[in-house]
Amino acid sequence: MQHVDWVALIVFVLLFAFITWLGFAAARWRRGDLDLLHEWGLGGRRFGTVVTWFLIGGDLYTAYTFIAVPALAFGAGAVAFFAVPYTIVAYPIFFLVFPRIWYVCHKHGYITAGDFVRGRFGNRWLALAVTVTGIVATMPYIALQLVGLQVVIGGLGISSAGWGGDLPLIIAFVILAAFTYSSGLRAPASIAIVKDILIYLTAFTAIVVIPIELGGFGKIFAAVPPPKLLLAVPGAGTTGAYSAYATLAVGSALALFLYPHSMTGILAASSGGAVRRNAALLPGYSLMLGLLALLGFFAIAAGVASMPEYAQGFKEFGNNFAVPALFLHSFPSWFVGIAFAAVGIGALVPAAIMSIAAANLYTRNIHREFINRNPTDRQEAQMAKVVSLVVKFGALVFILLIPTQYAIYLQLLGGIWIIQTLPAVIGGAYTRWFNDWALLVGWAVGTVLGTWMAAAANLTPIYPLHIGSFTFPGYTALFTVVLNLALAIVLTPVFNALWGGRASLDETAAADYRP
């Protein structure tokens, strides 16, 4: 690894010190009683359009995104750009579905997707399935934020080897745990504003300065090997990379807002109108994501992989080191410190929201449902605070002791698992027609089959579906959620005929789903 860049490190530490102060100061922002779960875990549901935009954007566009998407473009080429249409497709879904969910959750005091499913279908086991899926899918996501943080710390010249290399990571997450415990969702909401300003500054500066240094976009694209510029043309009897790309974009879009951290950001909004306005405004992040993906091609054109000063970084972090190497090569140390701090802060914001979301789920839909059915408000909030610490500690131990590749595998599986909650959550936003036990069977079959398909595909997200002599490669999550939904549709009339309808268990009314 290159020597320690002291100027970049000092800038990085100063910015981290500022967001640490901001995280603790946030407890006094829009002051509320943090011994109430909706105040601690949802910010009192008082975030307007602008704060919600920063919060959800900071939630979805994570440190690992900023490292991994350009790394995928650097290593695999054009397929990395699936992230742009995927985030664009997600927002019409967001606009249509989630204001309805916000209204009903606000009316009934629901804090999690598990609360909504419990109230809508009256089945604690279906709610438990949604809850466990959300927690399990979120844990590796938190761990991957540490990967992004590790990479930029390595880029500053601090080796990741041994406990000395792990110490900065441990310090960062102790800080994260402390301000999340004390300030709840207000901390990542306030820090997200700083993070996004830094990320936009970094992205737009890079997209202007680096092409000038490299001689223009024409020279950049000329330097990229042709197979990386376009998806491979499918051969006979298969749709090849085309269907893989399309289904990956569509399936990821369907799953995006089902994650607990996404739902937490949405339910923290002050109104359904704020949610709708964000559906229109959030595609601005997709523009930034497209620019960030181009950094992978910039790194190819700059030839950073062949530079001896970055050889150790690529050895330790693989293609994930492409962006840090590019910035170290292209910018003065003070700007490198700003850019690396943007990525580092981009790890803390989503990690905080994810841990809060997982804690909300456990507290409301496991502890309250199965262990202590009548907690006081203070006991409920205290339980969530403790669980948020446990979740962060678990993610830290995982990334320190387990090879990073396993966290990546689990995150890929998490996408397959979380989409299985779609019929209950998104379907439930529109209809109570489904039988709750039919939904539970569909969820179980989709989860088990999706896990098997991912294992059969060597823990990659694309499964080659054979239909006669034709092969249709596609995103496993999309295949399995279609089967999940089909089973729920087929089994609903069967179960209703056997046991009778269960509409009377619905706590909600049609009027609850609109303003």
C-alpha positions as CSV (number, residue, x, y, z in Angstrom):
1,M,0.0,0.0,0.0
2,Q,1.1,3.6,-0.6
3,H,2.4,5.7,2.2
4,V,0.0,7.5,4.6
5,D,-1.4,10.6,2.9
6,W,-1.4,12.9,5.9
7,V,-3.1,15.8,4.3
8,A,-6.0,13.6,3.1
9,L,-6.1,11.9,6.4
10,I,-6.4,15.1,8.4
11,V,-9.2,16.4,6.1
12,F,-11.0,13.0,6.5
13,V,-10.7,13.1,10.3
14,L,-11.9,16.7,10.5
15,L,-15.0,16.0,8.5
16,F,-15.7,12.9,10.6
17,A,-15.3,14.9,13.7
18,F,-17.8,17.4,12.4
19,I,-20.5,14.7,11.6
20,T,-19.8,13.1,15.0
21,W,-20.7,16.4,16.7
22,L,-23.7,16.7,14.3
23,G,-24.9,13.2,15.1
24,F,-25.1,14.0,18.9
25,A,-26.4,17.5,18.4
26,A,-29.3,16.1,16.3
27,A,-31.0,14.9,19.5
28,R,-32.1,18.5,20.0
29,W,-33.2,19.0,16.4
30,R,-37.0,19.1,16.3
31,R,-36.9,18.0,19.8
32,G,-39.1,15.1,20.9
33,D,-39.3,12.5,23.7
34,L,-36.8,9.9,22.6
35,D,-38.3,7.5,25.1
36,L,-41.1,7.0,22.6
37,L,-40.3,4.6,19.7
38,H,-41.9,6.7,17.0
39,E,-39.7,9.7,18.1
40,W,-36.5,7.7,18.3
41,G,-37.1,5.3,15.4
42,L,-39.0,7.6,13.0
43,G,-38.0,11.1,14.0
44,G,-41.5,11.8,15.2
45,R,-42.7,11.4,11.6
46,R,-41.9,15.1,11.2
47,F,-39.5,15.2,8.3
48,G,-40.7,17.4,5.4
49,T,-40.0,17.0,1.6
50,V,-36.4,18.3,1.7
51,V,-35.2,16.4,4.7
52,T,-37.0,13.2,3.5
53,W,-35.2,13.6,0.2
54,F,-31.8,13.7,1.9
55,L,-32.8,10.9,4.3
56,I,-34.1,8.4,1.7
57,G,-31.3,9.3,-0.7
58,G,-28.7,8.8,2.0
59,D,-30.4,5.6,2.8
60,L,-30.5,4.1,-0.6
61,Y,-27.2,5.4,-2.2
62,T,-24.7,3.9,0.2
63,A,-20.9,3.8,0.5
64,Y,-20.9,0.4,-1.0
65,T,-22.9,1.7,-4.0
66,F,-20.3,4.4,-4.6
67,I,-17.5,1.9,-4.5
68,A,-19.1,-1.2,-6.0
69,V,-21.0,0.3,-9.0
70,P,-17.8,1.9,-10.5
71,A,-15.9,-1.3,-9.5
72,L,-18.4,-3.4,-11.5
73,A,-18.0,-1.1,-14.5
74,F,-14.2,-1.3,-14.1
75,G,-14.2,-5.1,-14.0
76,A,-17.3,-6.2,-16.0
77,G,-18.2,-3.2,-18.1
78,A,-21.6,-2.1,-19.3
79,V,-23.6,-4.4,-17.1
80,A,-22.9,-2.1,-14.2
81,F,-25.2,0.5,-15.7
82,F,-28.2,-1.7,-14.8
83,A,-28.2,0.4,-11.6
84,V,-29.4,3.5,-13.5
85,P,-32.6,2.1,-15.1
86,Y,-33.3,0.1,-11.9
87,T,-33.4,3.2,-9.8
88,I,-35.5,5.0,-12.4
89,V,-38.0,2.2,-12.6
90,A,-38.3,2.1,-8.8
91,Y,-39.7,5.6,-8.4
92,P,-43.0,5.1,-10.3
93,I,-43.6,2.1,-8.0
94,F,-42.7,4.4,-5.1
95,F,-45.1,7.1,-6.3
96,L,-48.0,4.7,-6.7
97,V,-47.7,2.5,-3.7
98,F,-45.9,4.1,-0.8
99,P,-48.1,7.2,-0.2
100,R,-50.9,4.7,0.4
101,I,-48.8,2.8,2.9
102,W,-47.8,6.0,4.6
103,Y,-51.4,7.1,5.1
104,V,-52.5,3.8,6.6
105,C,-49.4,3.6,8.8
106,H,-49.9,7.1,10.1
107,K,-53.6,6.5,10.8
108,H,-52.9,3.4,12.8
109,G,-49.5,4.2,14.3
110,Y,-47.7,1.5,12.4
111,I,-43.9,1.8,12.6
112,T,-42.8,-1.1,10.4
113,A,-43.9,-3.2,7.4
114,G,-44.5,-6.0,9.9
115,D,-47.0,-3.7,11.8
116,F,-48.8,-3.0,8.5
117,V,-49.0,-6.7,7.5
118,R,-50.2,-7.7,11.0
119,G,-52.9,-5.1,10.9
120,R,-53.9,-5.7,7.3
121,F,-54.1,-9.5,7.4
122,G,-54.4,-10.3,11.1
123,N,-51.8,-13.0,11.0
124,R,-48.9,-12.8,13.4
125,W,-47.0,-15.5,11.6
126,L,-47.1,-13.7,8.3
127,A,-46.0,-10.6,10.0
128,L,-43.2,-12.6,11.6
129,A,-42.1,-13.9,8.2
130,V,-42.0,-10.3,6.9
131,T,-40.1,-9.2,10.0
132,V,-37.4,-12.0,10.0
133,T,-36.9,-11.5,6.2
134,G,-36.3,-7.8,6.7
135,I,-33.8,-8.3,9.5
136,V,-31.9,-11.0,7.8
137,A,-31.8,-9.1,4.5
138,T,-30.6,-6.0,6.3
139,M,-27.7,-7.4,8.3
140,P,-25.3,-8.1,5.4
141,Y,-26.2,-4.7,4.0
142,I,-24.9,-3.1,7.1
143,A,-21.7,-5.2,6.9
144,L,-21.2,-4.0,3.3
145,Q,-21.1,-0.4,4.4
146,L,-18.0,-1.4,6.4
147,V,-16.5,-2.7,3.1
148,G,-16.8,0.8,1.6
149,L,-15.3,2.3,4.7
150,Q,-12.5,-0.2,4.7
151,V,-11.6,0.6,1.1
152,V,-11.3,4.4,1.6
153,I,-9.4,3.9,4.9
154,G,-7.0,1.7,2.9
155,G,-6.8,4.4,0.3
156,L,-5.5,6.8,2.9
157,G,-2.5,4.5,3.4
158,I,-3.7,2.7,6.5
159,S,-3.2,-1.0,6.1
160,S,-6.3,-3.2,6.8
161,A,-4.0,-6.0,8.1
162,G,-4.2,-6.9,11.8
163,W,-5.9,-5.2,14.7
164,G,-4.1,-1.9,14.0
165,G,-5.8,-1.8,10.6
166,D,-9.2,-2.7,12.1
167,L,-9.0,0.1,14.8
168,P,-10.2,2.9,12.5
169,L,-13.2,0.8,11.5
170,I,-14.0,0.0,15.2
171,I,-13.7,3.7,16.2
172,A,-16.0,4.7,13.3
173,F,-18.7,2.2,14.4
174,V,-18.4,3.0,18.1
175,I,-19.1,6.6,17.1
176,L,-22.0,5.4,14.9
177,A,-23.4,3.3,17.8
178,A,-23.2,6.2,20.2
179,F,-25.0,8.9,18.2
180,T,-27.6,6.5,16.9
181,Y,-28.4,5.4,20.5
182,S,-28.6,9.0,21.7
183,S,-30.3,10.7,18.8
184,G,-32.2,8.0,16.9
185,L,-33.2,8.7,13.3
186,R,-32.6,12.4,13.7
187,A,-28.8,11.7,13.6
188,P,-28.6,10.0,10.1
189,A,-31.2,12.5,8.8
190,S,-29.0,15.5,9.7
191,I,-25.8,13.8,8.6
192,A,-27.3,12.7,5.3
193,I,-27.5,16.4,4.3
194,V,-23.7,16.8,4.7
195,K,-23.0,13.4,3.1
196,D,-25.1,14.2,0.0
197,I,-23.5,17.7,-0.5
198,L,-20.1,16.1,-0.4
199,I,-21.1,13.3,-2.7
200,Y,-22.5,15.6,-5.3
201,L,-19.5,17.9,-5.0
202,T,-17.2,14.9,-5.5
203,A,-19.2,13.4,-8.4
204,F,-19.5,16.6,-10.4
205,T,-15.9,17.6,-9.9
206,A,-14.7,14.2,-11.0
207,I,-16.9,14.1,-14.1
208,V,-15.4,17.5,-15.2
209,V,-11.8,17.3,-14.1
210,I,-10.8,13.7,-14.8
211,P,-11.9,13.7,-18.5
212,I,-9.9,16.9,-19.1
213,E,-6.9,15.2,-17.5
214,L,-7.4,12.1,-19.7
215,G,-7.9,14.0,-23.0
216,G,-11.7,13.9,-23.3
217,F,-14.5,11.3,-23.3
218,G,-13.5,10.1,-26.8
219,K,-10.1,8.9,-25.5
220,I,-11.7,7.4,-22.4
221,F,-14.1,5.3,-24.3
222,A,-11.4,4.3,-26.8
223,A,-9.3,3.0,-24.0
224,V,-12.1,0.7,-22.7
225,P,-12.0,-2.8,-24.2
226,P,-14.9,-3.1,-26.7
227,P,-16.5,-6.1,-24.8
228,K,-16.9,-3.9,-21.8
229,L,-18.7,-1.1,-23.7
230,L,-21.7,-3.1,-24.8
231,L,-23.6,-6.2,-23.5
232,A,-22.6,-9.3,-25.4
233,V,-25.0,-10.2,-28.2
234,P,-27.0,-13.3,-27.3
235,G,-26.3,-16.5,-29.1
236,A,-28.8,-18.9,-30.6
237,G,-31.3,-20.3,-28.2
238,T,-30.8,-17.8,-25.5
239,T,-31.5,-14.1,-24.6
240,G,-28.1,-14.0,-22.9
241,A,-27.0,-10.8,-21.2
242,Y,-30.0,-8.9,-22.5
243,S,-32.6,-10.7,-20.3
244,A,-30.2,-10.8,-17.4
245,Y,-29.7,-7.0,-17.5
246,A,-33.5,-6.3,-17.9
247,T,-34.7,-8.7,-15.2
248,L,-31.9,-7.5,-12.8
249,A,-33.1,-3.9,-13.3
250,V,-36.9,-4.7,-12.9
251,G,-36.4,-7.1,-10.0
252,S,-34.1,-4.8,-8.1
253,A,-36.6,-1.9,-8.6
254,L,-39.4,-4.0,-7.1
255,A,-37.3,-5.0,-4.1
256,L,-35.8,-1.6,-3.4
257,F,-38.4,0.0,-1.2
258,L,-39.3,-3.3,0.6
259,Y,-36.1,-3.1,2.6
260,P,-36.7,-2.0,6.2
261,H,-34.4,1.0,5.9
262,S,-36.3,2.2,2.9
263,M,-39.6,1.8,4.7
264,T,-38.2,3.6,7.8
265,G,-37.2,6.6,5.6
266,I,-40.7,6.7,4.0
267,L,-42.6,6.4,7.3
268,A,-40.6,9.2,8.9
269,A,-42.0,11.7,6.3
270,S,-44.4,14.3,7.6
271,S,-47.1,13.6,5.0
272,G,-48.2,11.5,2.1
273,G,-47.6,14.5,-0.1
274,A,-43.9,14.6,1.0
275,V,-43.6,11.0,0.0
276,R,-45.2,11.7,-3.5
277,R,-42.9,14.7,-4.0
278,N,-39.9,12.6,-3.2
279,A,-40.9,10.1,-5.8
280,A,-40.6,12.9,-8.3
281,L,-37.4,14.4,-6.9
282,L,-35.3,11.3,-6.0
283,P,-34.5,10.4,-9.6
284,G,-31.9,13.2,-9.3
285,Y,-29.8,10.6,-7.5
286,S,-30.0,8.4,-10.5
287,L,-28.2,11.1,-12.5
288,M,-25.4,11.0,-9.9
289,L,-25.3,7.2,-10.0
290,G,-24.8,7.2,-13.7
291,L,-21.9,9.7,-13.3
292,L,-20.4,7.5,-10.6
293,A,-20.6,4.4,-12.8
294,L,-18.6,6.2,-15.4
295,L,-15.7,6.4,-12.9
296,G,-15.1,2.7,-13.6
297,F,-14.3,3.6,-17.2
298,F,-12.2,6.5,-16.1
299,A,-10.1,4.2,-14.0
300,I,-9.6,1.9,-17.0
301,A,-8.5,4.8,-19.2
302,A,-6.2,6.1,-16.4
303,G,-4.5,2.7,-16.2
304,V,-4.5,2.7,-12.4
305,A,-4.5,-1.1,-12.1
306,S,-1.0,-1.2,-13.7
307,M,0.5,1.5,-11.4
308,P,2.8,-0.1,-8.9
309,E,1.9,2.4,-6.1
310,Y,-1.7,1.0,-6.1
311,A,-0.8,-2.7,-6.5
312,Q,-1.2,-3.5,-2.8
313,G,-4.6,-1.8,-2.7
314,F,-5.9,-3.9,-5.6
315,K,-4.4,-7.0,-4.0
316,E,-6.3,-6.3,-0.7
317,F,-9.6,-4.9,-2.1
318,G,-9.7,-6.1,-5.7
319,N,-11.7,-4.0,-8.2
320,N,-13.2,-2.1,-5.3
321,F,-10.0,-0.2,-5.1
322,A,-10.5,1.3,-8.6
323,V,-12.2,4.5,-7.4
324,P,-9.8,5.3,-4.5
325,A,-6.9,4.7,-6.9
326,L,-8.4,7.0,-9.5
327,F,-8.9,9.8,-7.0
328,L,-5.4,9.4,-5.5
329,H,-4.0,9.6,-9.1
330,S,-6.2,12.5,-10.3
331,F,-6.6,14.9,-7.4
332,P,-4.6,16.8,-4.8
333,S,-4.5,15.3,-1.3
334,W,-7.0,17.8,0.2
335,F,-9.7,16.9,-2.3
336,V,-9.0,13.2,-1.8
337,G,-9.7,13.7,1.9
338,I,-13.1,15.3,1.0
339,A,-14.0,12.6,-1.5
340,F,-13.0,9.8,0.9
341,A,-14.9,11.4,3.7
342,A,-18.0,11.6,1.5
343,V,-17.8,7.8,1.0
344,G,-17.0,7.2,4.7
345,I,-19.9,9.3,5.8
346,G,-21.9,7.5,3.1
347,A,-21.3,4.3,5.1
348,L,-22.4,5.7,8.5
349,V,-25.7,7.2,7.3
350,P,-27.3,4.0,5.8
351,A,-25.7,1.8,8.5
352,A,-27.4,4.0,11.1
353,I,-30.8,3.9,9.4
354,M,-30.5,0.1,8.7
355,S,-29.7,-0.6,12.4
356,I,-32.7,1.5,13.5
357,A,-35.0,-0.2,11.0
358,A,-33.9,-3.7,12.2
359,A,-34.3,-2.6,15.8
360,N,-37.8,-1.3,15.1
361,L,-38.8,-4.6,13.5
362,Y,-37.5,-6.7,16.3
363,T,-39.0,-4.6,19.0
364,R,-42.5,-4.2,17.4
365,N,-43.0,-7.6,15.7
366,I,-41.0,-10.1,17.7
367,H,-40.4,-8.8,21.2
368,R,-43.8,-7.1,21.6
369,E,-45.7,-9.8,19.7
370,F,-44.2,-12.9,21.3
371,I,-42.2,-11.9,24.5
372,N,-43.7,-8.8,26.2
373,R,-47.1,-8.0,24.8
374,N,-47.6,-4.9,27.1
375,P,-44.4,-2.9,27.4
376,T,-44.4,0.6,28.5
377,D,-43.4,3.3,25.9
378,R,-40.0,3.7,27.6
379,Q,-39.4,-0.1,27.7
380,E,-40.2,-0.4,24.0
381,A,-37.9,2.5,23.0
382,Q,-35.1,1.2,25.3
383,M,-35.4,-2.3,23.7
384,A,-35.0,-0.8,20.2
385,K,-32.0,1.2,21.3
386,V,-30.3,-1.9,22.7
387,V,-31.1,-4.0,19.6
388,S,-29.7,-1.3,17.3
389,L,-26.4,-1.6,19.2
390,V,-26.5,-5.4,18.9
391,V,-27.2,-5.2,15.2
392,K,-24.2,-2.9,14.6
393,F,-21.9,-4.9,16.7
394,G,-23.0,-8.1,14.8
395,A,-22.2,-6.4,11.5
396,L,-18.8,-5.2,12.8
397,V,-17.8,-8.7,14.1
398,F,-19.0,-10.3,10.8
399,I,-16.8,-8.0,8.6
400,L,-13.8,-8.3,10.9
401,L,-13.9,-12.1,11.3
402,I,-15.6,-13.4,8.1
403,P,-14.2,-13.0,4.6
404,T,-15.9,-10.0,2.8
405,Q,-17.1,-12.2,0.0
406,Y,-19.5,-13.9,2.3
407,A,-21.1,-10.6,3.1
408,I,-21.5,-9.9,-0.6
409,Y,-23.1,-13.4,-1.1
410,L,-25.5,-12.8,1.8
411,Q,-26.4,-9.3,0.4
412,L,-27.2,-10.9,-3.0
413,L,-29.4,-13.5,-1.2
414,G,-31.0,-10.6,0.8
415,G,-32.4,-9.2,-2.4
416,I,-33.9,-12.6,-3.3
417,W,-35.4,-12.9,0.2
418,I,-36.8,-9.4,0.6
419,I,-38.7,-9.4,-2.6
420,Q,-40.7,-12.3,-1.3
421,T,-42.5,-9.8,1.0
422,L,-43.9,-8.0,-2.0
423,P,-47.3,-9.8,-2.3
424,A,-48.1,-9.1,1.4
425,V,-46.7,-5.5,1.5
426,I,-47.4,-4.0,-1.9
427,G,-50.3,-6.3,-2.6
428,G,-51.7,-5.5,0.8
429,A,-51.6,-1.8,0.0
430,Y,-54.3,-2.3,-2.6
431,T,-56.4,-5.4,-1.6
432,R,-57.4,-7.6,1.2
433,W,-58.4,-10.4,-1.3
434,F,-55.4,-12.6,-0.5
435,N,-55.7,-15.3,2.1
436,D,-52.9,-14.7,4.7
437,W,-51.9,-18.4,4.8
438,A,-51.7,-18.4,1.0
439,L,-49.3,-15.4,1.2
440,L,-47.3,-17.3,3.8
441,V,-47.0,-20.4,1.6
442,G,-46.0,-18.2,-1.3
443,W,-43.3,-16.5,0.8
444,A,-41.9,-19.8,2.1
445,V,-41.7,-21.4,-1.4
446,G,-40.2,-18.3,-3.0
447,T,-37.6,-18.0,-0.2
448,V,-36.5,-21.6,-0.3
449,L,-36.5,-21.9,-4.1
450,G,-34.7,-18.6,-4.5
451,T,-32.0,-19.7,-2.1
452,W,-31.6,-23.0,-3.9
453,M,-31.4,-21.3,-7.3
454,A,-28.8,-18.8,-6.1
455,A,-26.7,-21.7,-4.7
456,A,-27.1,-23.6,-8.0
457,A,-25.9,-20.5,-9.8
458,N,-22.7,-20.3,-7.6
459,L,-24.2,-17.6,-5.5
460,T,-24.7,-15.2,-8.4
461,P,-27.9,-13.3,-8.9
462,I,-28.6,-14.6,-12.4
463,Y,-30.1,-18.1,-12.9
464,P,-30.3,-19.7,-16.4
465,L,-33.9,-20.8,-16.7
466,H,-34.3,-23.5,-19.3
467,I,-37.6,-23.7,-21.2
468,G,-37.2,-26.7,-23.6
469,S,-34.2,-26.0,-25.7
470,F,-34.3,-22.2,-24.9
471,T,-32.3,-20.6,-22.1
472,F,-33.6,-17.5,-20.4
473,P,-31.0,-16.1,-18.0
474,G,-32.7,-13.8,-15.5
475,Y,-32.6,-12.4,-12.0
476,T,-33.5,-15.2,-9.5
477,A,-35.5,-12.7,-7.3
478,L,-37.9,-11.9,-10.2
479,F,-38.4,-15.5,-11.1
480,T,-39.2,-16.5,-7.6
481,V,-41.5,-13.6,-6.7
482,V,-43.6,-14.4,-9.8
483,L,-44.0,-18.0,-8.5
484,N,-44.7,-16.6,-5.0
485,L,-47.5,-14.4,-6.3
486,A,-48.9,-17.1,-8.5
487,L,-49.1,-19.5,-5.5
488,A,-50.8,-16.9,-3.4
489,I,-53.4,-16.3,-6.2
490,V,-54.1,-20.0,-6.7
491,L,-54.2,-20.9,-3.0
492,T,-56.3,-18.0,-1.8
493,P,-59.7,-19.4,-3.0
494,V,-58.7,-22.9,-2.0
495,F,-57.9,-21.8,1.6
496,N,-60.9,-19.6,1.8
497,A,-63.1,-22.5,0.7
498,L,-61.5,-24.8,3.4
499,W,-61.5,-22.3,6.3
500,G,-63.6,-19.4,5.3
501,G,-62.7,-15.8,4.6
502,R,-60.7,-13.7,7.0
503,A,-61.5,-10.1,5.9
504,S,-63.0,-9.4,9.4
505,L,-59.4,-9.5,10.8
506,D,-58.4,-6.4,8.8
507,E,-57.8,-3.5,11.2
508,T,-57.8,-1.0,8.3
509,A,-60.5,0.5,6.1
510,A,-60.5,1.7,2.5
511,A,-60.6,5.3,3.6
512,D,-57.3,4.9,5.5
513,Y,-55.3,4.5,2.2
514,R,-55.9,8.0,0.9
515,P,-55.7,11.5,2.3
